[in-house]
Amino acid sequence: MAAPLIRRISLLLAIIAGSCAPAAVLHAQDYTLGPDSQRQANVPQGAVTKYTWTSQIYPGTVRDYWVYVPAQYRADKPACLMVFQDGGSYVDENGGWRATIVLDNLIQKGDIPVTIGVFVNPGVLDALSPNQQNRYDRSYEYDALGDKYARFLIEEILPEVAKHYNISADPNDRAIAGLSSGGIAAFNAAWNRPDSFHRVMSFIGSFTNLRGGDEIATLIRKTEPKPLRVFLQDGSADLNIYAGNWFLANQEIYSALQYVGYESTFVTGTEAHNSKQGGAIFPDALRWLWKDYPKPVATPASDHQPGVYDILEPGKDWELVGQGYHFSDGLAVDKLGNVFFTDAANNRIYKIDLDGKVSLWKENANGAGGMVFGPDGRLYAGQARARRIVAYTPDGAETVIAEGVDPNDLCVTSRGEIYFTDSDNHRVWFIDAKGNKRIVDTSLAYPNGVRTSPDESLLLVSDTLNKWVWSFQIQPDGSLADAVPFYRLETSDDSSASNGDGMTLDTQGFLYVATKIGVQVCDQPGRVNLIMNPPQPGWLASLAFGGPDMQWLYVADRDKVYRRHIKRTGAVAWNILKPPQPRL
């Protein structure tokens, strides 16, 4: 048997083994392109068309992209999709990838489904004169951790392609690939938008601190699993520079994926930061990525990630409760487990009963926003339009508690005292049981969510414009002391702000914070243990435990309200308890 063929079989075996075993190290010193990367007789060729795009998400940038349509494509059947970063290098039929040739051969054999390829170059902002330098956006677009690049593909490029071709919208039918910074870009696109991509391929991925990529491995470990299949490749002679060690970084990513239980493989070799090995194994990598299609890519099983599944119930995802609101907020639970929420712009308060059914509870609510039930059974609400705080009795009658105030969120203690945030004026207020009010803190940039700890020893306040939830010790007279930025939240790449908003706690003393990247769950010592995936991409506003067992976690997600059943029980103001001693 010829040596190149032996090498190719070894590569394929390494890929297959790597999906369920430690990363396989390949000792070959050279890598050659096999027959799948060569034009073959009687294999029909797909068509490749080049386009130019000016972006809005990346203002002013211009880029080329190419669309490959296989000969087997039929307009009456949605085709699968694969997006390649640094697209020009992949469509070069004399280069190291020859992706269109590989796609032709593998589609013809039936090894992968009929797939439209979209090959996208990074953007360039052209200089205004020949004497000035262009701005090259490759690292800015590819190495960033947020969802911006994914949105660029999903909102700009792919809709344009879909005008001409029938592309499946099912994320199981969509893959994304890249090398180097394009590799981390591919992973981040799928990670941030698993509603659009379930299959990821990374060659010599730059999971290092070029722009924070070294944080990804930790995020994988603490984030609720997603339905992703991930292929990784790297060489032992890859870069070791100021931003980190590429080979070690890819090992960290693979280790994290295996810890969570993702279907993943890591093929290693001896090459440096180039496409030699990647190009050689590319056809077999595609076979692995699309194996068993159309069987859906699975979400990792619950026998991994013990910290995550100490809180979440396996197989219990978010359920839609209600929709069609302008902006849902102010989730609050009564003593029976009924949950109430506001739609401030429409001036309404709604009730969710124990069966999860929504009904209108109050109209003309004066722009009620933040709400909470007190130990007296009344619903306390901040009315933005009337600049006051009121308390509603079960029949909807209201009593004014404080006037001339600008409340955002609020909480009520077992003694009937109130803390509320005045976000725009950077203030935390205290109202004693007699109705006297005073400012107790002015140090936060944008104080938002506010809750007491289950034993009412601490006041916790989220600062939306920073990554912290602050902890204050509550003094006997209601004043606050010994403030520290105690809970460190994870943030999106486009801002140092967590967008931390509403909060709630469970009886173990764990803090749940509504943020831009999902529900972040912190243990008592202030560490994020779990990030729950948001029901839909975007900023969450409020959350609360409810239901007959107080184990339904409700979230207000802009125009919708969702819930999911979890293993923890919510803490409430009318049941003071001391949480267990935390692990330090």
C-alpha angles and dihedrals in degrees: 000000000000116000096237090054091049089051091049092051089049090052092051092049090050091053093049093046092047092063091071106015140052116293113288117232115216115207099194112121097206135045125201132190113255131215093278087067093052130078109264128203116255093017110123116231123233122226123255121201125186123218138177123223134194110203131221096189088053096037117225096000121134125199142167123238134180131212120209117199116188120228089242093060116121120190093220093062124059111244126218118251136224122183121201125197118217083029098182093066092053098050093050103110091200095048135090097275108036087186097173091054091049091049091049092053098042095045090050091052092048091239091127130019125261100288134185111214123214113194113194129189122209117261128264126199104214118227118244093238139019089252092062131075122246118238109243111207100189098110092037091055102034106035096046118109102214133085097263097103091044089052090050090057096039098042102033118019103032096047088053091052091045090059087072106027137042103244122178115247091203108112089215086066093052131084133177130200144178146148130238107343087359088060095057088043090056092049094047093049091055093039093053095038111031085155086075107031132033101166124066132185122187128179119192086343117202097232090157136104098282086119104349100298091138088075094064097083091057092046089053090055097050101036124093107260121265130203098264135140112200131196118193132184132178141152129235090234094056121129123307104183143130093300095052145272111307096202093050091044092055089049089054091052092049092047090052092048091051092047090057093041100246117165096251142145133198119201113193132190143160102269130113128232097316142096099252097107093031093055092048095052096035096103093050091044088057091050090053093046092053099034116138091013127196088032104105121253105254130232109239115269122255096247087087129061099042094189093054095048093046082075108023126064113231112250094010108118132168116300122205111242102173141346144182097072124137093228122342117211145136101065111191133170129215127213092271094052098256111144126218129194140176136236096195099183090054090042095235142128120208133198127217111201127211091272092056095253118144124221134170108258105173136014127192090034095163093243095306111194122160115038139176137170118241128214088260090067094249124129111236116205138178110228107204096187094051093037093229147101118241137182121222123208117217090268092056098255111143135215123195112239101174135002135199093036134121105219124185106170129357144185133199124215128219087259092058094255120141133216117189137173125234096196102183092050094043094238139138113201134200126206116191125216090268093056098256111143133200140162113259102176139019101167103097124091095221114356108200127149115041131189139152121236114257091263092044092236094118137041114216120202127181118220105211095197094054137043095252141096107203125223121209128182110235113229124212091258093050096257120131129240142174097028118193133170088244109163114058110206127199115247136205119253097249094064144019086228120101092204083224109181131156121016142194136177137220128222091263089063095252115148121224116202127190107225141160094265097045140280108330115204118202128192122228094271089059102257125136105242099169140018112200114210111248116247088241131005113279147052120332115213110190144002140187141169117245146144129093093298096035089236099110110100111208124197131192107221108181106268094010143051121215137181139192133187114241137176097252128083123227122246118229136196095243094057110058114196139164111238119230120270107279128231107256 
